[in-house]
Amino acid sequence: MWNFHEVTRIEYQKDYRYLIVFDDGTSAAMDFSEYLNKGPVFEPLKDLNFFRKATVEGGTIAWPNGADIAPETLYGKCKVAEK
């Protein structure tokens, strides 16, 4: 059985980085710059003022234009960053 974890808190750090905290305490400062060229939905995130408008929505980080990243993807990256 797959155990899904949800993002419970985000905190803007600098540039394209947010601290991501999950419901089980797993956390990491993540650089989202790799997503900036991943398609039209991420294009507005190149503007740092827009990028900083992220919120926690549906258990993950999301931006006002509907861009988000699957929480399981973020969780996997956080676990790798913890090592």
N, CA and C of each residue as an Amber inpcrd file, in Angstrom:
protein
   249
   0.8420000  -1.1900000   0.0000000   0.0000000   0.0000000   0.0000000
   0.8840000   1.2510000   0.0000000   0.5490000   2.1880000  -0.8320000
   1.2900000   3.4300000  -0.9570000   0.8670000   4.3800000   0.1510000
   1.8330000   4.9630000   0.8390000   1.5540000   5.9050000   1.9080000
   1.8400000   7.3160000   1.4060000   0.7880000   8.0620000   1.1270000
   0.9430000   9.4240000   0.6270000   1.1570000  10.3970000   1.7760000
   2.0690000  11.3040000   1.5900000   2.3000000  12.3620000   2.5720000
   1.9330000  13.6860000   1.9280000   1.4690000  14.6120000   2.7590000
   1.0460000  15.9150000   2.2690000   1.9600000  17.0110000   2.7830000
   2.1320000  18.0170000   1.9570000   2.8420000  19.2150000   2.3600000
   1.9530000  19.9540000   3.3530000   2.5150000  20.3270000   4.4980000
   1.7490000  21.0600000   5.5040000   2.1850000  22.5090000   5.6340000
   3.4230000  22.7870000   5.1800000   3.9350000  24.1510000   5.3190000
   5.0030000  24.3980000   4.2610000   5.0120000  25.6180000   3.7610000
   6.0800000  26.0670000   2.8700000   6.5880000  27.4040000   3.3920000
   7.8480000  27.6640000   3.1260000   8.4340000  28.9360000   3.5390000
   9.4240000  29.3650000   2.4650000   9.1540000  30.5300000   1.8780000
  10.0620000  31.0340000   0.8510000  11.4320000  31.2700000   1.4660000
  12.4850000  30.8560000   0.7560000  13.8570000  31.0240000   1.2180000
  14.5440000  32.1550000   0.4520000  14.8700000  31.9030000  -0.8160000
  15.4860000  32.9070000  -1.6840000  15.4770000  32.3470000  -3.0990000
  15.7020000  33.2090000  -4.0630000  15.7200000  32.8100000  -5.4690000
  14.5170000  31.9070000  -5.7600000  14.7520000  30.6910000  -6.2250000
  13.6520000  29.7600000  -6.5430000  13.5840000  28.6290000  -5.5260000
  13.8270000  28.9640000  -4.2700000  13.8710000  27.9550000  -3.2060000
  12.7510000  28.1730000  -2.1780000  12.1390000  27.0560000  -1.8160000
  11.1800000  27.0150000  -0.7150000  11.5860000  25.9040000   0.2360000
  11.3860000  26.1370000   1.5160000  11.4440000  25.0680000   2.4910000
  10.1060000  24.3550000   2.4070000  10.1290000  23.0430000   2.2280000
   8.9150000  22.2330000   2.1310000   8.8720000  21.3330000   3.3640000
   7.7400000  21.3280000   4.0840000   7.5740000  20.4970000   5.2770000
   6.3610000  19.5950000   5.0650000   6.5580000  18.3000000   5.3090000
   5.4920000  17.3100000   5.1540000   4.8770000  16.9370000   6.4960000
   3.7310000  16.2820000   6.4200000   2.9710000  15.9050000   7.6110000
   3.7010000  14.9580000   8.5530000   4.7360000  14.2720000   8.0820000
   5.5010000  13.3740000   8.9590000   6.7960000  14.0100000   9.4540000
   6.9720000  15.3150000   9.1920000   8.1570000  16.0250000   9.6400000
   9.2920000  16.0540000   8.6330000   9.1940000  15.2700000   7.5750000
  10.2030000  15.3130000   6.5170000  10.2180000  16.7190000   5.9290000
  11.4140000  17.2770000   5.7460000  11.4960000  18.6260000   5.1920000
  12.8150000  18.8130000   4.4670000  12.8180000  19.7840000   3.5680000
  14.0360000  20.1430000   2.8450000  13.8200000  21.4820000   2.1590000
  14.9170000  22.2150000   1.9910000  14.8900000  23.4150000   1.1610000
  15.0780000  22.9350000  -0.2690000  14.1000000  23.2280000  -1.1040000
  14.1200000  22.7230000  -2.4760000  14.2280000  23.8600000  -3.4760000
  15.0410000  23.6230000  -4.4960000  15.2270000  24.5720000  -5.5910000
  14.2890000  24.1710000  -6.7210000  13.3670000  25.0490000  -7.0630000
  12.3680000  24.7680000  -8.0940000  12.7710000  25.2940000  -9.4670000
  13.9850000  25.7920000  -9.6220000  14.3970000  26.3610000 -10.9110000
  14.3600000  25.3270000 -12.0320000  14.4830000  24.0460000 -11.7150000
  14.4240000  23.0110000 -12.7590000  13.0510000  22.9460000 -13.4380000
  12.0200000  23.4800000 -12.8060000  10.6730000  23.4370000 -13.3720000
  10.3660000  24.6130000 -14.2900000  11.1890000  25.6310000 -14.2760000
  10.8820000  26.8610000 -15.0100000  10.7450000  26.6680000 -16.5150000
  11.3620000  25.6560000 -17.0660000  11.2710000  25.3950000 -18.5040000
  10.5440000  24.0900000 -18.8020000   9.6680000  23.6840000 -17.9170000
   8.9510000  22.4080000 -18.0670000   7.5910000  22.5550000 -18.7510000
   7.3190000  23.6830000 -19.3370000   6.0620000  23.8580000 -20.0550000
   5.4090000  25.1790000 -19.7220000   4.3570000  25.5130000 -20.4680000
   3.7300000  26.8270000 -20.3390000   3.1480000  27.1260000 -18.9550000
   2.6840000  26.1120000 -18.2410000   2.0950000  26.3690000 -16.9260000
   3.1370000  26.8820000 -15.9320000   4.4090000  26.5390000 -16.1450000
   5.4600000  26.9860000 -15.2400000   6.1220000  28.2830000 -15.6900000
   5.8270000  28.7510000 -16.8780000   6.4250000  29.9750000 -17.4270000
   6.2680000  31.1770000 -16.4870000   5.0830000  31.4290000 -15.9100000
   4.9330000  32.5900000 -15.0240000   5.8250000  32.5410000 -13.7790000
   6.2820000  31.3620000 -13.3840000   7.1170000  31.2220000 -12.1910000
   8.4960000  31.8400000 -12.3730000   8.8800000  32.1400000 -13.5980000
  10.1690000  32.7940000 -13.8490000  10.2150000  34.1730000 -13.2070000
   9.0450000  34.8030000 -13.0580000   8.9310000  36.0890000 -12.3740000
   8.9500000  35.8030000 -10.8690000  10.0120000  36.2070000 -10.1880000
  10.1490000  35.8950000  -8.7590000   8.9880000  36.4190000  -7.9230000
   8.4100000  37.5570000  -8.3070000   7.2560000  38.0690000  -7.5640000
   6.0900000  37.0900000  -7.6410000   5.8940000  36.4970000  -8.8040000
   4.8410000  35.4900000  -8.9610000   5.2250000  34.1980000  -8.2440000
   6.4670000  33.7880000  -8.3940000   6.9570000  32.5590000  -7.7580000
   6.7130000  32.5880000  -6.2480000   6.8890000  33.7390000  -5.6490000
   6.7320000  33.8820000  -4.1960000   5.2830000  33.8170000  -3.7440000
   4.3330000  33.7240000  -4.6490000   2.9050000  33.6650000  -4.2980000
   2.4060000  32.2410000  -4.0650000   3.3170000  31.2900000  -3.9720000
   2.9220000  29.8950000  -3.7530000   2.1990000  29.7320000  -2.4200000
   1.2910000  28.7610000  -2.3960000   0.5610000  28.4040000  -1.1850000
   0.5140000  26.8800000  -1.0830000   0.0600000  26.3950000   0.0520000
  -0.2010000  24.9630000   0.2020000  -1.6480000  24.7420000  -0.2110000
  -1.8330000  23.8770000  -1.2000000  -3.1730000  23.6010000  -1.7240000
  -3.2390000  22.1350000  -2.1300000  -4.2230000  21.4340000  -1.6560000
  -4.3840000  20.0330000  -2.0280000  -3.2210000  19.1590000  -1.5840000
  -2.5580000  19.5460000  -0.4950000  -1.4670000  18.7470000   0.0290000
  -0.1390000  18.9340000  -0.6650000  -0.0160000  20.0000000  -1.4550000
   1.2470000  20.2700000  -2.1420000   1.4360000  21.7720000  -2.3340000
   2.5760000  22.1520000  -2.8980000   2.8240000  23.5550000  -3.2190000
   2.1230000  23.8660000  -4.5390000   1.4700000  25.0290000  -4.5890000
   0.7330000  25.4120000  -5.7970000   0.8290000  26.9230000  -5.9800000
   0.6990000  27.3380000  -7.2320000   0.7540000  28.7480000  -7.5700000
  -0.6030000  29.1970000  -8.1080000  -0.8640000  30.5120000  -8.0920000
  -2.1790000  31.0370000  -8.4790000  -2.6430000  30.6680000  -9.8970000
  -1.7210000  30.3480000 -10.8000000  -2.1230000  30.0020000 -12.1690000
  -2.4530000  28.5190000 -12.3250000  -2.4320000  27.7540000 -11.2290000
  -2.7600000  26.3270000 -11.2950000  -1.5540000  25.4150000 -11.3640000
  -0.3580000  25.9700000 -11.4780000   0.8570000  25.1500000 -11.4900000
   1.0420000  24.5200000 -10.1190000   1.3810000  23.2430000 -10.1060000
   1.7250000  22.5620000  -8.8660000   2.6300000  21.3890000  -9.1940000
   3.1270000  20.7500000  -8.1690000   4.0180000  19.6050000  -8.3390000
   3.4840000  18.5030000  -7.4440000   3.3920000  17.3140000  -7.9800000
   2.8310000  16.1870000  -7.2370000   3.5390000  16.0300000  -5.8960000
   2.7750000  15.8820000  -4.8160000   3.4100000  15.7700000  -3.5020000
   4.3420000  14.5700000  -3.3780000   4.0380000  13.4700000  -4.0750000
   4.9210000  12.3010000  -3.9860000   6.2720000  12.5750000  -4.6440000
   6.2820000  13.4220000  -5.6720000   7.5350000  13.8280000  -6.3050000
   8.3600000  14.6620000  -5.3310000   7.7030000  15.6290000  -4.6910000
   8.3940000  16.4730000  -3.7230000   8.8980000  15.6570000  -2.5380000
   8.0820000  14.7190000  -2.0900000   8.4600000  13.8990000  -0.9370000
   9.7150000  13.0850000  -1.2540000   9.7420000  12.5120000  -2.4360000
  10.9150000  11.7430000  -2.8480000  12.1630000  12.6050000  -2.8810000
  12.0420000  13.8190000  -3.3970000  13.1790000  14.7290000  -3.4510000
  13.6090000  15.1700000  -2.0610000  12.6500000  15.3520000  -1.1700000
  12.9820000  15.7190000   0.2180000  13.7390000  14.5840000   0.8940000
  13.3100000  13.3480000   0.6740000  13.9800000  12.1990000   1.2930000
  15.4220000  12.0730000   0.7840000  15.6300000  12.3230000  -0.4940000
  16.9810000  12.2780000  -1.0570000  17.8270000  13.4030000  -0.4550000
  17.2470000  14.5830000  -0.2980000  17.9700000  15.7300000   0.2390000
  18.3570000  15.5190000   1.7060000  17.5800000  14.7370000   2.4440000
  17.8660000  14.4790000   3.8550000  19.1190000  13.6330000   4.0520000
  19.4640000  12.8350000   3.0500000  20.5980000  11.9060000   3.1850000
  21.9240000  12.5990000   3.1830000
